[in-house]
Structures are given as structure tokens and as C-alpha cells.
Amino acid sequence: MAVVGAKGGVGASTIAHNLGWAVARDFQMDAVVTDLDLAFGTAGLDFNQDPPQGVVDAVMSPERIDTAFIDRLLSKCRRST
């Protein structure tokens, strides 16, 4: 699934984050939310995460992309009880 906003502030990130969370919860599966807004992405803020590397690192250094790099790029969010 993809959620795209035509301009900033239309709520696309909020919809995408809630959609990812709902899919993971309802289907009891892992979900990946990728925020491709390199300059102003809000996924880290919405999920209270501070990933050590961002998508911009992958874009700027495509030769470094391997399984370990992707693992470092992803942040795991756990359901709070």
C-alpha cells in the first residue's frame, strides 16, 4: 500500500502510520512503514523512534546497501500493553 500527499500538511503521514499500525494489529503481522520524505519525514516522531540511520543515508550511498544496512535502517516498534 502507498499513501501519497500532494503537498505538506494534508495528513498523508498520519494516515500511513495509522494504516501500518492497524494492519499489524488486525492481522497480527509485522508491518513496515517507510517515510520517503527525506527532509521532513515524521515516522520517527510519530512512533517515538530515533533510528541511527535514515533513508537519506541509503540514497546517498547505494553501494553500502546490504542486509546489515537494511537491518540498521529499520526501527522496531513494540505494542505497548
DSSP file (Angstrom, degrees, kcal/mol; ACC not computed):
  #  RESIDUE AA STRUCTURE BP1 BP2  ACC     N-H-->O    O-->H-N    N-H-->O    O-->H-N    TCO  KAPPA ALPHA  PHI   PSI    X-CA   Y-CA   Z-CA
    1    1 A M              0   0    0      0, 0.0     2,-0.4     0, 0.0    15,-0.0   0.000 360.0 360.0 360.0 148.4    0.0    0.0    0.0
    2    2 A A        -     0   0    0      2,-0.0     2,-0.5     0, 0.0     0, 0.0  -0.995 360.0-163.0-133.8 141.6    1.1    3.5   -0.6
    3    3 A V        -     0   0    0     -2,-0.4     2,-0.4     2,-0.0    13,-0.0  -0.994  15.1-177.1-123.5 125.5   -0.1    6.8    0.8
    4    4 A V        -     0   0    0     -2,-0.5     2,-0.4    12,-0.0    -2,-0.0  -0.977  13.1-157.1-128.3 135.2    0.8   10.0   -1.1
    5    5 A G        -     0   0    0     -2,-0.4     3,-0.1     1,-0.1     6,-0.0  -0.918  14.7-143.8-109.4 138.9    0.1   13.6   -0.2
    6    6 A A  S    S+     0   0    0     -2,-0.4     2,-0.3     1,-0.1    -1,-0.1   0.778  84.1   1.4 -71.9 -27.1    0.2   16.2   -2.9
    7    7 A K  S >  S-     0   0    0     -3,-0.0     3,-0.9     0, 0.0    -1,-0.1  -0.961  94.4 -73.8-152.2 166.7    1.6   18.8   -0.6
    8    8 A G  T 3  S+     0   0    0     -2,-0.3    -2,-0.0     1,-0.2     0, 0.0  -0.301 108.0  29.7 -65.1 146.0    2.7   19.1    3.0
    9    9 A G  T 3  S+     0   0    0     -4,-0.0    -1,-0.2     1,-0.0     0, 0.0   0.572  78.5 114.4  87.6   9.6    0.2   19.1    5.8
   10   10 A V  S <  S-     0   0    0     -3,-0.9    -2,-0.1     0, 0.0    -4,-0.0   0.529  87.5-108.6 -92.3  -4.6   -2.6   17.1    4.1
   11   11 A G  S  > S+     0   0    0     -6,-0.0     4,-2.3     3,-0.0     5,-0.2   0.559  75.8 132.8  96.0   9.0   -2.3   14.2    6.6
   12   12 A A  H  > S+     0   0    0      1,-0.2     4,-2.7     2,-0.2     5,-0.2   0.898  75.2  49.6 -61.6 -40.7   -0.7   11.5    4.4
   13   13 A S  H  > S+     0   0    0      2,-0.2     4,-2.8     1,-0.2     5,-0.2   0.922 110.5  49.8 -64.8 -43.3    1.8   10.6    7.0
   14   14 A T  H  > S+     0   0    0      2,-0.2     4,-2.3     1,-0.2     5,-0.2   0.920 113.2  46.3 -61.1 -44.3   -0.8   10.3    9.7
   15   15 A I  H  X S+     0   0    0     -4,-2.3     4,-2.5     2,-0.2    -2,-0.2   0.928 113.7  48.7 -64.0 -45.1   -2.9    8.1    7.5
   16   16 A A  H  X S+     0   0    0     -4,-2.7     4,-2.4    -5,-0.2    -2,-0.2   0.912 112.7  47.4 -62.5 -43.4    0.1    5.9    6.5
   17   17 A H  H  X S+     0   0    0     -4,-2.8     4,-2.2     1,-0.2    -1,-0.2   0.918 115.2  44.7 -66.4 -43.6    1.3    5.5   10.1
   18   18 A N  H  X S+     0   0    0     -4,-2.3     4,-2.5    -5,-0.2    -1,-0.2   0.862 112.3  52.7 -69.0 -35.0   -2.2    4.6   11.4
   19   19 A L  H  X S+     0   0    0     -4,-2.5     4,-2.5    -5,-0.2    -2,-0.2   0.924 110.3  47.7 -64.8 -45.1   -2.8    2.2    8.4
   20   20 A G  H  X S+     0   0    0     -4,-2.4     4,-2.2     1,-0.2    -2,-0.2   0.913 113.4  48.0 -61.0 -43.3    0.5    0.4    9.1
   21   21 A W  H  X S+     0   0    0     -4,-2.2     4,-2.4     2,-0.2    -2,-0.2   0.914 112.3  48.8 -63.9 -43.3   -0.3    0.1   12.8
   22   22 A A  H  X S+     0   0    0     -4,-2.5     4,-3.2     2,-0.2     5,-0.3   0.893 110.7  50.2 -65.9 -40.6   -3.9   -1.2   12.1
   23   23 A V  H  X S+     0   0    0     -4,-2.5     4,-2.2     2,-0.2     6,-0.4   0.936 112.4  47.3 -62.1 -46.2   -2.6   -3.8    9.6
   24   24 A A  H  X>S+     0   0    0     -4,-2.2     5,-1.0    -5,-0.2     4,-0.6   0.910 117.9  42.2 -62.4 -41.8    0.0   -5.0   12.1
   25   25 A R  H  <5S+     0   0    0     -4,-2.4     3,-0.2     3,-0.2    -2,-0.2   0.949 117.6  43.1 -70.7 -49.5   -2.6   -5.2   14.9
   26   26 A D  H  <5S+     0   0    0     -4,-3.2    -2,-0.2     1,-0.2    -3,-0.2   0.862 125.5  32.7 -69.5 -37.0   -5.5   -6.7   13.0
   27   27 A F  H  <5S-     0   0    0     -4,-2.2    -1,-0.2    -5,-0.3    -2,-0.2   0.444 100.6-130.5 -98.0  -1.2   -3.6   -9.3   11.0
   28   28 A Q  T  <5 +     0   0    0     -4,-0.6     2,-0.3    -3,-0.2    -3,-0.2   0.917  66.6 124.0  48.6  50.2   -1.1   -9.8   13.9
   29   29 A M      < -     0   0    0     -5,-1.0    -1,-0.2    -6,-0.4     2,-0.2  -0.876  69.4 -93.9-130.9 162.0    1.8   -9.5   11.4
   30   30 A D        -     0   0    0     -2,-0.3     2,-0.4    -3,-0.1    -5,-0.0  -0.522  40.3-165.2 -73.0 147.0    4.8   -7.3   11.1
   31   31 A A        -     0   0    0     -2,-0.2     2,-0.5     2,-0.0   -11,-0.0  -0.981  10.6-146.0-132.8 146.7    4.4   -4.1    9.0
   32   32 A V        -     0   0    0     -2,-0.4     2,-0.6     2,-0.0    42,-0.0  -0.964   7.6-165.3-115.5 124.9    7.0   -1.8    7.6
   33   33 A V        -     0   0    0     -2,-0.5     2,-0.6     2,-0.0   -16,-0.0  -0.951   8.1-167.6-107.3 119.8    6.2    2.0    7.3
   34   34 A T        -     0   0    0     -2,-0.6     2,-0.8    40,-0.0    -2,-0.0  -0.940   7.0-159.4-112.6 118.1    8.7    3.7    5.0
   35   35 A D        -     0   0    0     -2,-0.6    20,-0.2     1,-0.1     6,-0.1  -0.851   9.9-178.9 -98.4 107.1    8.7    7.5    5.1
   36   36 A L        +     0   0    0     -2,-0.8     2,-1.6     1,-0.1     3,-0.1   0.315  49.5 110.9 -92.1   8.6   10.3    8.7    1.9
   37   37 A D     >  -     0   0    0      1,-0.2     4,-1.6     2,-0.1    18,-0.1  -0.681  51.3-172.9 -79.7  91.9   10.0   12.4    2.8
   38   38 A L  T  4 S+     0   0    0     -2,-1.6    -1,-0.2     1,-0.2    18,-0.2   0.825  75.0  37.0 -62.4 -35.0   13.8   12.7    3.2
   39   39 A A  T  4 S+     0   0    0     -3,-0.1    -1,-0.2     1,-0.1    -2,-0.1   0.872 133.8  15.9 -87.2 -37.7   13.8   16.3    4.6
   40   40 A F  T  4 S+     0   0    0      0, 0.0    -2,-0.2     0, 0.0    -1,-0.1   0.042  77.3 154.1-130.2  27.8   10.7   16.4    6.8
   41   41 A G     <  -     0   0    0     -4,-1.6     4,-0.1     1,-0.1     3,-0.1  -0.266  23.8-166.5 -60.9 145.2    9.6   12.8    7.4
   42   42 A T     >  +     0   0    0      2,-0.1     4,-2.8     1,-0.1     5,-0.2   0.317  58.0 102.7-117.4   6.3    7.6   12.3   10.6
   43   43 A A  H  > S+     0   0    0      1,-0.2     4,-2.1     2,-0.2     6,-0.2   0.916  83.8  51.4 -59.4 -43.3    7.6    8.5   11.1
   44   44 A G  H  4>S+     0   0    0      1,-0.2     5,-3.2     2,-0.2    -1,-0.2   0.893 113.4  45.1 -60.2 -40.0   10.3    8.7   13.8
   45   45 A L  H >45S+     0   0    0      3,-0.2     3,-1.1     1,-0.2    -2,-0.2   0.930 112.2  50.3 -68.7 -45.9    8.4   11.3   15.7
   46   46 A D  H 3<5S+     0   0    0     -4,-2.8    -2,-0.2     1,-0.3    -1,-0.2   0.831 118.9  37.2 -64.8 -32.7    5.0    9.5   15.4
   47   47 A F  T 3<5S-     0   0    0     -4,-2.1    -1,-0.3    -5,-0.2    -2,-0.2   0.262 110.0-119.0-103.0  11.3    6.4    6.2   16.6
   48   48 A N  T < 5 +     0   0    0     -3,-1.1     2,-0.3     1,-0.2    -3,-0.2   0.915  66.7 140.9  53.0  49.0    8.8    7.8   19.2
   49   49 A Q      < -     0   0    0     -5,-3.2    -1,-0.2    -6,-0.2    -2,-0.1  -0.888  43.3-164.9-121.5 151.0   11.8    6.3   17.4
   50   50 A D        -     0   0    0     -2,-0.3    -5,-0.0    -3,-0.1    -6,-0.0  -0.690  20.8-160.1-132.2  79.5   15.3    7.7   16.7
   51   51 A P        -     0   0    0      0, 0.0    22,-0.1     0, 0.0    24,-0.1  -0.301  19.9-131.6 -64.2 144.7   16.8    5.4   14.1
   52   52 A P  S    S+     0   0    0      0, 0.0     2,-0.3     0, 0.0    21,-0.1   0.766  91.0  25.6 -67.5 -24.8   20.6    5.6   13.9
   53   53 A Q  S    S-     0   0    0     19,-0.5     2,-0.2    20,-0.1     0, 0.0  -0.954  74.2-150.2-136.7 155.5   20.4    5.9   10.1
   54   54 A G    >>  -     0   0    0     -2,-0.3     3,-1.0     1,-0.1     4,-1.0  -0.682  36.1 -96.7-121.3 176.2   17.8    7.2    7.7
   55   55 A V  H 3> S+     0   0    0      1,-0.3     4,-2.3   -20,-0.2     3,-0.3   0.830 119.5  65.7 -60.3 -33.0   16.6    6.6    4.2
   56   56 A V  H 3> S+     0   0    0      1,-0.2     4,-2.5     2,-0.2    -1,-0.3   0.853  95.8  57.3 -60.5 -33.6   18.8    9.5    3.0
   57   57 A D  H <> S+     0   0    0     -3,-1.0     4,-1.2     1,-0.2    -1,-0.2   0.892 108.2  46.5 -62.8 -39.1   21.9    7.5    4.0
   58   58 A A  H  < S+     0   0    0     -4,-1.0    -2,-0.2    -3,-0.3    -1,-0.2   0.886 112.8  49.3 -69.6 -39.0   20.7    4.7    1.7
   59   59 A V  H  < S+     0   0    0     -4,-2.3    -2,-0.2     1,-0.2    -1,-0.2   0.898 113.8  45.4 -66.9 -40.0   20.0    7.2   -1.1
   60   60 A M  H  < S+     0   0    0     -4,-2.5    -1,-0.2     1,-0.2    -2,-0.2   0.710 124.8  31.6 -78.4 -19.9   23.4    8.9   -0.8
   61   61 A S    ><  +     0   0    0     -4,-1.2     3,-2.0    -5,-0.2     4,-0.3  -0.488  63.3 160.8-135.3  64.9   25.4    5.7   -0.5
   62   62 A P  G >  S+     0   0    0      0, 0.0     3,-1.1     0, 0.0    -1,-0.1   0.753  73.1  66.1 -62.0 -22.6   23.7    3.0   -2.6
   63   63 A E  G 3  S+     0   0    0      1,-0.2    -5,-0.1    -3,-0.1    -2,-0.0   0.705  96.1  57.7 -70.8 -17.6   26.8    0.9   -2.8
   64   64 A R  G <  S+     0   0    0     -3,-2.0     2,-0.4    -6,-0.2    -1,-0.2   0.544  76.8 117.2 -87.0  -8.6   26.6    0.3    1.0
   65   65 A I    <   +     0   0    0     -3,-1.1     2,-0.3    -4,-0.3     3,-0.0  -0.469  33.7 130.2 -71.5 119.6   23.1   -1.3    0.9
   66   66 A D  S  > S-     0   0    0     -2,-0.4     4,-2.3     1,-0.0     5,-0.2  -0.852  73.3 -78.6-149.3-176.1   23.2   -4.9    2.2
   67   67 A T  H  > S+     0   0    0     -2,-0.3     4,-2.3     1,-0.2     5,-0.1   0.902 128.7  49.7 -60.3 -43.3   21.2   -6.9    4.6
   68   68 A A  H  > S+     0   0    0      2,-0.2     4,-1.9     1,-0.2    -1,-0.2   0.891 110.1  51.3 -64.1 -39.2   23.0   -5.5    7.7
   69   69 A F  H  > S+     0   0    0     -5,-0.2     4,-1.7     2,-0.2    -2,-0.2   0.922 110.2  48.7 -63.5 -44.1   22.5   -1.9    6.4
   70   70 A I  H  X S+     0   0    0     -4,-2.3     4,-1.7     1,-0.2    -2,-0.2   0.899 108.7  53.9 -63.6 -40.6   18.8   -2.5    6.0
   71   71 A D  H  < S+     0   0    0     -4,-2.3    -1,-0.2     1,-0.2    -2,-0.2   0.890 110.4  46.7 -60.4 -39.3   18.5   -4.0    9.5
   72   72 A R  H  < S+     0   0    0     -4,-1.9   -19,-0.5     1,-0.2    -1,-0.2   0.812 108.7  56.5 -70.8 -29.7   20.1   -0.9   10.9
   73   73 A L  H  < S+     0   0    0     -4,-1.7     2,-0.2    -5,-0.2    -2,-0.2   0.828  96.0  77.5 -70.7 -33.1   17.8    1.3    8.9
   74   74 A L     <  -     0   0    0     -4,-1.7     2,-0.4    -5,-0.1   -40,-0.0  -0.565  66.3-155.6 -82.6 141.3   14.7   -0.3   10.4
   75   75 A S        -     0   0    0     -2,-0.2     2,-0.5   -24,-0.1    -3,-0.0  -0.954  14.1-135.6-112.7 135.8   13.4    0.5   13.8
   76   76 A K        -     0   0    0     -2,-0.4     2,-0.4     2,-0.0    -2,-0.0  -0.791  15.9-163.9 -94.8 130.3   11.3   -2.0   15.7
   77   77 A C        -     0   0    0     -2,-0.5     2,-0.4   -28,-0.0   -29,-0.1  -0.932   6.7-154.8-110.2 135.0    8.2   -0.7   17.5
   78   78 A R        -     0   0    0     -2,-0.4     2,-0.3     1,-0.0    -2,-0.0  -0.849  24.1-107.1-109.9 146.9    6.5   -2.9   20.0
   79   79 A R        -     0   0    0     -2,-0.4     2,-0.3     1,-0.1    -1,-0.0  -0.527  33.9-134.6 -69.4 130.7    2.9   -2.8   21.1
   80   80 A S              0   0    0     -2,-0.3    -1,-0.1     1,-0.1     0, 0.0  -0.667 360.0 360.0 -86.4 144.5    2.5   -1.2   24.5
   81   81 A T              0   0    0     -2,-0.3    -1,-0.1     0, 0.0    -2,-0.0   0.405 360.0 360.0-108.7 360.0    0.2   -3.0   26.9
